[in-house]
Each structure stands twice: as C-alpha cells, then as structure tokens.
C-alpha cells in the first residue's frame, strides 16, 4: 500500500493559520478514495511536526499545499522530503498563480483545482514509481513539472462542471472540533484588485442545496459540531439556492442543534436575504467592506460597490439580529491619510460586531501584484515571507504599495486601527458565537507571541 502525506504549509508562528483543519487536502483524499477505494492508499494530513512525520510515517509521496506568503516553508518541506528520496507534489494558490516558480525539490505542481488531477497523478505514480517519465507526464492536464533545466506546463484542466460530483472531503483524516467549516461553492463573481481567489477558482460554481445539507448533517451527526462556518467567498451569491438550503434545513432538526456563520458581499444583503439567513440560524455574517472612502472602495472592488450600500447592509443585519462582521484594507496605492481615516470613522459610526483591518498586500495573480511588479517591489524570486499579511509583526519587511505614505506613517495609522479593533472586539466577542473559540485561541496566541520572541 502506497503512503501519501499531505502537508498544509502554514506558518507555525501564526495561531490563525492553524485554527481549523485543511479541508482542501481532505477533498483530495476523498477523491483518491472514490477513484481507487479506501484501502488503496494510506493517507495522512498534517500542518506541523513535518520532520517527525516524514521519519515515522515514511511516505512514498508528499503533497504540499501552500499560499504565497508560506512558500518558503513549502520549499523547506520539499527539501526535507527529497533528501529522504520521497517524491514531492505541490499545489495551492501559489503554484496556480506562479507555476514557473516550482522549486527544484518539487517533482510536479498541480495548477488550479486538484481533485481530478490528483487521481491522475497517483495513477501515474502507482504505475511508474516516480514522476520521472516526462513524456507520459506531459499528457496529464493542469500540471507543471521539471524537464531537465526547463519547467514545462501542460494545458489547463477544465473546471469540474458539476461540483456535486466532487467526493465528500475525508473529514476523518482531520481533527474537527465543535466549530468547523464547509465550502458550499467555489469562486467569486467579483474581481477585487487585491484578491487571488479568482486566480485559483476561475469561475463561480455551486454545490446543490441537497449536497450542502448532506455535508452539514455529517458535521453535526458524526462530529458533533455546534457551529458551522461557511467559508465560501460569497455564500449568498445565489439567493435561490440560499432559500432552498433554508427550506431543506427547516424540515430537519439541524437549526435547533447548530448555529451558522457565513460570508457575503454587502451588495447581496437585502431584507429578504436577512430573513432567509435568520431562518436557517445564521447568527453572524462577515463582509469584505474594505473601505469607508468611496473613491478607494471603487478602486478596490469596482463600481458595483458603495459606502452607502455597505452602511445599509450593516444596518439590515444588525436590525435582523445577525452579527455583522467586516474586514477592511488600508494604504492602497494612491490613498491618502485622510481617506484612510474615513474608514476609521466608518468603523466607529456603524454597528459592526467584529472587525479586522489589514494593510493591503500584493498577491501573485492579482492586478495589485502587476502594479507592484512594475514598480520593482516584487518578483518571482523574492522572499515570500514578505507577503505575510500580519502587518503588526511584518511591518519592517512588508511590501508597501502606497505612493502617498511612508512605511512609518502607515504603521502609526495602523496602530490606531488596531486599538480601535481591540476595543470593539473585546466589547462584542462575549455576545458573538465565536466566544466558544476564545479559550483555545487565547492560549495559542500566547504561545505564538512567546515563540516569536525566540524566532
């Protein structure tokens, strides 16, 4: 029996990155089980203790999933695995955006959606025993690989037309707590200048309402989950499906046993949507409101968005008894200090529950990345650690795209936002469903801060 070790390359010093298990890798495991049978491969999914697992588990193949800011970590794991004679696959957002950055210690990279590709790669590996047969490898769509000194890329693989055909994630390979999450769609209809989601998913597709309820039922009945967060980019994009999910759940005892949170665009929030969310026991909605400045907001997200609609959506959710959470970004290329403070005022003056604020970061594949690359701020061989979105920790090395403000000026403004965020979140967390996470998060955050002192 071949052994596969899937590794989620997260930052070990970041509490939030390890807060929940990697469902994406569990989908790959589920696809392999459906194609080959449950006993064809022994599979493990980890996000830490990599050296120990490599030595004790002795996998035949390692699959490493990584975002750009953690690509240095992914490359380090690949070096370790190759030194032990283990074949290495890479996947995730980074390789999909910049496939030509496949490191010399990675045999093959999966570009984009991986459930079909992983089946073909493991069928190939099972026959060949390695990824050395380049002629045969070239016939697999959606991959990138080394051929001598060259890096070859095969034609793109078509997105899976029917998401319901994707096997359920192998959740038994994950550590699932009382708060877990689901994906009920893939992709987003919008093209924000800073967001890499569209690079990875290409177009928006939905799991059916029946499939969504089936997955919820599994989490509640099998794993005892009490709070389910829908991690879709835009859970309410299809209001017809939203109403179907609400209607199906109403026929079950699930809404009385579990609470839900989700994400939405402010453009989708109406009285009717709030009523449907309330009916299915969604208690919290997160929105990427991004800016309280009209000019900046339209630059970041497009003309379909407005500060007034953001304000209205927060009000509708609040009046409907649903916590309105929001994230914001500051220091866009030509944003002034006064415009940034319009966002500060928006947070202060609206009934938001929990808030996150980030200094805008140029990620590969986004329009902002192209802007930063033309300015010489980023490159294909850069130090990927510099894309760490935790500006509090990374401000000295962070990529600054602002043309109006210096790094130190941004830091002073950011600290203002951090203080505002701290006060608001401490005030509201006690009434928020995320309160169940607070003890665990507090302990891990304390450990993270201590670890950073010795890093």
Secondary structure, DSSP 8 states (H G I E B T S, - for coil): -EEEEEEE---TT-TGGGSS--HHHHHHHHHHHHHH-TTSEEEEEESS-HHHHHHHH--SEEEEE--GGGHHHHHHHHHHHHHTT-EEEEESHHHHH-GGG--TT-SEEE-S--HHHHHHHHHHHHHHSSS--HHHHTTSSSEEEEETTEEEE-------S-GGGS----GGGS---SEEEE--EE--S---TT--HHHHH-S-EE--HHHHHHHHHHHHHHH--SEEEE--S-TTS-HHHHHHHHHHHHTSSGGGT-EEEEEE-GGG--HHHHHHHHHTTEEEEEEEEE-SSHHHHHHHH-TT--HHHHHHHHHHHHHTT-EEEEEEEE--TT--HHHHHHHHHHHHHS--SSEEEEE----TTSHHHHHHHHTTS--TTS-GGGG-S-HHHHTTTS----SSS-HHHHHHHHHHHHHHHHHHHHHHGGGSGGGGGHHHHHHHHHHHHHHHHT-
